[in-house]
Amino acid sequence: MAKTIELKIYGLTCDDCVRHVSGGLKNAKGVNDVSLSLKDGIAIVKTGNETKPEDLLNLEVFKGKYKAQLRDVKNE
């Protein structure tokens, strides 16, 4: 079973920020796909069932300039 995890991302100001955060999310274990909107500050992360939302919130990319907040989790 897969999951779709929606995160609100704070601190995004440009396309480089989007690439940096997207790259950090894509490199996380169990992540299959990432879609991140600079305008809305929303990341849609498709993962395998073994990935927990807390795992994403604790990624290195969110320990500095960028912060993430869990918005929604859908099991598919």
DRENTORKOL-3810 file (N, C-alpha, C; in nm, 4 decimals):
REM DRENTORKOL-3810
@n.u->0.0845; n.v->-0.1181; n.w->0.0000; ca.u->0.0000; ca.v->0.0000; ca.w->0.0000; c.u->0.0892; c.v->0.1247; c.w->0.0000
@n.u->0.0532; n.v->0.2219; n.w->-0.0777; ca.u->0.1290; ca.v->0.3463; ca.w->-0.0871; c.u->0.0590; c.v->0.4562; c.w->-0.0063
@n.u->0.1335; n.v->0.5630; n.w->0.0153; ca.u->0.0791; ca.v->0.6789; ca.w->0.0862; c.u->0.1049; c.v->0.8044; c.w->0.0045
@n.u->0.0159; n.v->0.9003; n.w->0.0201; ca.u->0.0386; ca.v->1.0350; ca.w->-0.0295; c.u->0.0412; c.v->1.1258; c.w->0.0928
@n.u->0.1542; n.v->1.1928; n.w->0.1109; ca.u->0.1742; ca.v->1.2789; ca.w->0.2276; c.u->0.1809; c.v->1.4233; c.w->0.1795
@n.u->0.0978; n.v->1.5083; n.w->0.2382; ca.u->0.0973; ca.v->1.6502; ca.w->0.2035; c.u->0.1657; c.v->1.7285; c.w->0.3149
@n.u->0.2643; n.v->1.8086; n.w->0.2753; ca.u->0.3398; ca.v->1.8904; ca.w->0.3705; c.u->0.3285; c.v->2.0372; c.w->0.3335
@n.u->0.3167; n.v->2.1235; n.w->0.4315; ca.u->0.3293; ca.v->2.2678; ca.w->0.4126; c.u->0.4757; c.v->2.3004; c.w->0.4386
@n.u->0.5416; n.v->2.3642; n.w->0.3423; ca.u->0.6829; ca.v->2.3966; ca.w->0.3533; c.u->0.6974; c.v->2.5475; c.w->0.3728
@n.u->0.7697; n.v->2.5859; n.w->0.4760; ca.u->0.7955; ca.v->2.7269; ca.w->0.5063; c.u->0.9399; c.v->2.7615; c.w->0.4719
@n.u->0.9619; n.v->2.8824; n.w->0.4208; ca.u->1.0966; ca.v->2.9298; ca.w->0.3912; c.u->1.1313; c.v->2.9280; c.w->0.2436
@n.u->1.0377; n.v->2.8863; n.w->0.1590; ca.u->1.0636; ca.v->2.8832; ca.w->0.0148; c.u->1.0518; c.v->3.0239; c.w->-0.0426
@n.u->1.1572; n.v->3.0696; n.w->-0.1098; ca.u->1.1534; ca.v->3.2033; ca.w->-0.1686; c.u->1.1854; c.v->3.2051; c.w->-0.3173
@n.u->1.2378; n.v->3.0933; n.w->-0.3714; ca.u->1.2786; ca.v->3.0927; ca.w->-0.5120; c.u->1.2819; c.v->2.9498; c.w->-0.5664
@n.u->1.3074; n.v->2.9387; n.w->-0.6963; ca.u->1.3134; ca.v->2.8072; ca.w->-0.7601; c.u->1.4282; c.v->2.7227; c.w->-0.7067
@n.u->1.5395; n.v->2.7858; n.w->-0.6678; ca.u->1.6504; ca.v->2.7100; ca.w->-0.6090; c.u->1.6079; c.v->2.6455; c.w->-0.4771
@n.u->1.5273; n.v->2.7165; n.w->-0.3995; ca.u->1.4750; ca.v->2.6608; ca.w->-0.2738; c.u->1.3910; c.v->2.5369; c.w->-0.3031
@n.u->1.3073; n.v->2.5459; n.w->-0.4051; ca.u->1.2209; ca.v->2.4338; ca.w->-0.4425; c.u->1.3064; c.v->2.3143; c.w->-0.4830
@n.u->1.4101; n.v->2.3373; n.w->-0.5640; ca.u->1.4987; ca.v->2.2280; ca.w->-0.6059; c.u->1.5700; c.v->2.1651; c.w->-0.4867
@n.u->1.6152; n.v->2.2475; n.w->-0.3943; ca.u->1.6876; ca.v->2.1980; ca.w->-0.2766; c.u->1.5967; c.v->2.1108; c.w->-0.1883
@n.u->1.4786; n.v->2.1617; n.w->-0.1569; ca.u->1.3857; ca.v->2.0872; ca.w->-0.0716; c.u->1.3341; c.v->1.9628; c.w->-0.1439
@n.u->1.3002; n.v->1.9761; n.w->-0.2715; ca.u->1.2543; ca.v->1.8599; ca.w->-0.3487; c.u->1.3611; c.v->1.7515; c.w->-0.3515
@n.u->1.4860; n.v->1.7911; n.w->-0.3709; ca.u->1.5963; ca.v->1.6953; ca.w->-0.3721; c.u->1.6106; c.v->1.6243; c.w->-0.2389
@n.u->1.5967; n.v->1.6985; n.w->-0.1304; ca.u->1.6048; ca.v->1.6384; ca.w->0.0021; c.u->1.4939; c.v->1.5379; c.w->0.0261
@n.u->1.3747; n.v->1.5715; n.w->-0.0202; ca.u->1.2614; ca.v->1.4801; ca.w->-0.0054; c.u->1.2776; c.v->1.3568; c.w->-0.0947
@n.u->1.3207; n.v->1.3783; n.w->-0.2192; ca.u->1.3359; ca.v->1.2669; ca.w->-0.3142; c.u->1.4408; c.v->1.1664; c.w->-0.2686
@n.u->1.5413; n.v->1.2130; n.w->-0.1957; ca.u->1.6481; ca.v->1.1241; ca.w->-0.1485; c.u->1.6099; c.v->1.0459; c.w->-0.0234
@n.u->1.4960; n.v->1.0772; n.w->0.0353; ca.u->1.4527; ca.v->1.0072; ca.w->0.1569; c.u->1.4113; c.v->0.8644; c.w->0.1242
@n.u->1.4384; n.v->0.7758; n.w->0.2162; ca.u->1.4051; ca.v->0.6344; ca.w->0.1981; c.u->1.2544; c.v->0.6175; c.w->0.1788
@n.u->1.2172; n.v->0.5432; n.w->0.0749; ca.u->1.0775; ca.v->0.5108; ca.w->0.0508; c.u->1.0003; c.v->0.6114; c.w->-0.0318
@n.u->1.0628; n.v->0.7248; n.w->-0.0666; ca.u->0.9925; ca.v->0.8274; ca.w->-0.1455; c.u->0.9988; c.v->0.7912; c.w->-0.2933
@n.u->0.8831; n.v->0.7891; n.w->-0.3582; ca.u->0.8733; ca.v->0.7551; ca.w->-0.4999; c.u->0.8618; c.v->0.8776; c.w->-0.5899
@n.u->0.7969; n.v->0.9839; n.w->-0.5413; ca.u->0.7749; ca.v->1.1025; ca.w->-0.6233; c.u->0.7473; c.v->1.2222; c.w->-0.5333
@n.u->0.7895; n.v->1.3413; n.w->-0.5807; ca.u->0.7672; ca.v->1.4655; ca.w->-0.5063; c.u->0.7194; c.v->1.5723; c.w->-0.6029
@n.u->0.6162; n.v->1.6442; n.w->-0.5636; ca.u->0.5687; ca.v->1.7607; ca.w->-0.6362; c.u->0.5631; c.v->1.8750; c.w->-0.5352
@n.u->0.6340; n.v->1.9853; n.w->-0.5652; ca.u->0.6430; ca.v->2.0968; ca.w->-0.4701; c.u->0.6097; c.v->2.2267; c.w->-0.5403
@n.u->0.5153; n.v->2.3013; n.w->-0.4853; ca.u->0.4722; ca.v->2.4286; ca.w->-0.5425; c.u->0.5336; c.v->2.5447; c.w->-0.4642
@n.u->0.6097; n.v->2.6280; n.w->-0.5342; ca.u->0.6667; ca.v->2.7483; ca.w->-0.4720; c.u->0.5539; c.v->2.8434; c.w->-0.4313
@n.u->0.4563; n.v->2.8611; n.w->-0.5177; ca.u->0.3460; ca.v->2.9541; ca.w->-0.4922; c.u->0.2683; c.v->2.9176; c.w->-0.3663
@n.u->0.2322; n.v->2.7885; n.w->-0.3543; ca.u->0.1496; ca.v->2.7442; ca.w->-0.2424; c.u->0.2304; c.v->2.6954; c.w->-0.1223
@n.u->0.3573; n.v->2.6612; n.w->-0.1451; ca.u->0.4392; ca.v->2.6058; ca.w->-0.0372; c.u->0.3915; c.v->2.4688; c.w->0.0064
@n.u->0.3331; n.v->2.3949; n.w->-0.0873; ca.u->0.2787; ca.v->2.2626; ca.w->-0.0573; c.u->0.3595; c.v->2.1564; c.w->-0.1320
@n.u->0.4007; n.v->2.0544; n.w->-0.0580; ca.u->0.4683; ca.v->1.9395; ca.w->-0.1175; c.u->0.3749; c.v->1.8198; c.w->-0.1106
@n.u->0.3602; n.v->1.7514; n.w->-0.2230; ca.u->0.2860; ca.v->1.6264; ca.w->-0.2305; c.u->0.3907; c.v->1.5171; c.w->-0.2500
@n.u->0.4007; n.v->1.4280; n.w->-0.1524; ca.u->0.5048; ca.v->1.3256; ca.w->-0.1523; c.u->0.4390; c.v->1.1883; c.w->-0.1606
@n.u->0.4730; n.v->1.1133; n.w->-0.2648; ca.u->0.4236; ca.v->0.9763; ca.w->-0.2821; c.u->0.5286; c.v->0.8815; c.w->-0.2241
@n.u->0.4858; n.v->0.7969; n.w->-0.1320; ca.u->0.5791; ca.v->0.7080; ca.w->-0.0643; c.u->0.5260; c.v->0.5653; c.w->-0.0601
@n.u->0.6150; n.v->0.4761; n.w->-0.0215; ca.u->0.5736; ca.v->0.3402; ca.w->0.0075; c.u->0.5124; c.v->0.3355; c.w->0.1461
@n.u->0.4533; n.v->0.2264; n.w->0.1806; ca.u->0.3840; ca.v->0.2121; ca.w->0.3084; c.u->0.4779; c.v->0.2212; c.w->0.4281
@n.u->0.6061; n.v->0.1843; n.w->0.4094; ca.u->0.6991; ca.v->0.1826; ca.w->0.5216; c.u->0.7425; c.v->0.3219; c.w->0.5667
@n.u->0.7200; n.v->0.4232; n.w->0.4849; ca.u->0.7614; ca.v->0.5591; ca.w->0.5189; c.u->0.6590; c.v->0.6249; c.w->0.6099
@n.u->0.7071; n.v->0.6787; n.w->0.7207; ca.u->0.6207; ca.v->0.7495; ca.w->0.8158; c.u->0.6331; c.v->0.8999; c.w->0.7914
@n.u->0.5247; n.v->0.9748; n.w->0.8066; ca.u->0.5328; ca.v->1.1198; ca.w->0.7883; c.u->0.6401; c.v->1.1837; c.w->0.8769
@n.u->0.6572; n.v->1.1307; n.w->0.9988; ca.u->0.7572; ca.v->1.1871; ca.w->1.0904; c.u->0.8981; c.v->1.1741; c.w->1.0328
@n.u->0.9208; n.v->1.0682; n.w->0.9541; ca.u->1.0509; ca.v->1.0503; ca.w->0.8904; c.u->1.0818; c.v->1.1674; c.w->0.7981
@n.u->0.9815; n.v->1.2135; n.w->0.7261; ca.u->1.0012; ca.v->1.3260; ca.w->0.6342; c.u->1.0223; c.v->1.4565; c.w->0.7101
@n.u->0.9474; n.v->1.4758; n.w->0.8169; ca.u->0.9599; ca.v->1.5997; ca.w->0.8948; c.u->1.0962; c.v->1.6127; c.w->0.9612
@n.u->1.1635; n.v->1.5004; n.w->0.9830; ca.u->1.2935; ca.v->1.5010; ca.w->1.0501; c.u->1.4125; c.v->1.4962; c.w->0.9552
@n.u->1.3881; n.v->1.5177; n.w->0.8258; ca.u->1.4974; ca.v->1.5172; ca.w->0.7294; c.u->1.5928; c.v->1.6342; c.w->0.7541
@n.u->1.7167; n.v->1.6155; n.w->0.7143; ca.u->1.8204; ca.v->1.7181; ca.w->0.7314; c.u->1.7804; c.v->1.8517; c.w->0.6669
@n.u->1.7113; n.v->1.8466; n.w->0.5540; ca.u->1.6725; ca.v->1.9686; ca.w->0.4830; c.u->1.5809; c.v->2.0581; c.w->0.5670
@n.u->1.5142; n.v->2.0013; n.w->0.6676; ca.u->1.4238; ca.v->2.0792; ca.w->0.7527; c.u->1.4853; c.v->2.1148; c.w->0.8875
@n.u->1.6156; n.v->2.1126; n.w->0.8969; ca.u->1.6830; ca.v->2.1476; ca.w->1.0224; c.u->1.7537; c.v->2.2824; c.w->1.0134
@n.u->1.7205; n.v->2.3601; n.w->0.9130; ca.u->1.7827; ca.v->2.4911; ca.w->0.8958; c.u->1.6807; c.v->2.5937; c.w->0.8528
@n.u->1.6990; n.v->2.6438; n.w->0.7323; ca.u->1.6170; ca.v->2.7517; ca.w->0.6782; c.u->1.4724; c.v->2.7098; c.w->0.6523
@n.u->1.4521; n.v->2.5860; n.w->0.6127; ca.u->1.3187; ca.v->2.5383; ca.w->0.5748; c.u->1.2533; c.v->2.4594; c.w->0.6876
@n.u->1.1243; n.v->2.4755; n.w->0.6999; ca.u->1.0467; ca.v->2.4023; ca.w->0.8005; c.u->0.9292; c.v->2.3348; c.w->0.7307
@n.u->0.8875; n.v->2.2212; n.w->0.7829; ca.u->0.7753; ca.v->2.1483; ca.w->0.7246; c.u->0.6719; c.v->2.1172; c.w->0.8319
@n.u->0.5469; n.v->2.1183; n.w->0.7898; ca.u->0.4346; ca.v->2.0855; ca.w->0.8770; c.u->0.3459; c.v->1.9844; c.w->0.8041
@n.u->0.3085; n.v->1.8786; n.w->0.8736; ca.u->0.2213; ca.v->1.7772; ca.w->0.8157; c.u->0.0816; c.v->1.8322; c.w->0.7976
@n.u->0.0276; n.v->1.8160; n.w->0.6756; ca.u->-0.1077; ca.v->1.8631; ca.w->0.6468; c.u->-0.2065; c.v->1.7486; c.w->0.6313
@n.u->-0.1633; n.v->1.6384; n.w->0.5636; ca.u->-0.2562; ca.v->1.5307; ca.w->0.5355; c.u->-0.1795; c.v->1.4041; c.w->0.4978
@n.u->-0.2389; n.v->1.2889; n.w->0.5273; ca.u->-0.1849; ca.v->1.1592; ca.w->0.4862; c.u->-0.3005; c.v->1.0776; c.w->0.4322
@n.u->-0.2807; n.v->1.0237; n.w->0.3105; ca.u->-0.3822; ca.v->0.9377; ca.w->0.2501; c.u->-0.3192; c.v->0.8038; c.w->0.2162
@n.u->-0.3816; n.v->0.6986; n.w->0.2621; ca.u->-0.3390; ca.v->0.5632; ca.w->0.2266; c.u->-0.4086; c.v->0.5260; c.w->0.0963
@n.u->-0.3325; n.v->0.4690; n.w->0.0058; ca.u->-0.3900; ca.v->0.4337; ca.w->-0.1256; c.u->-0.3930; c.v->0.2845; c.w->-0.1441
END
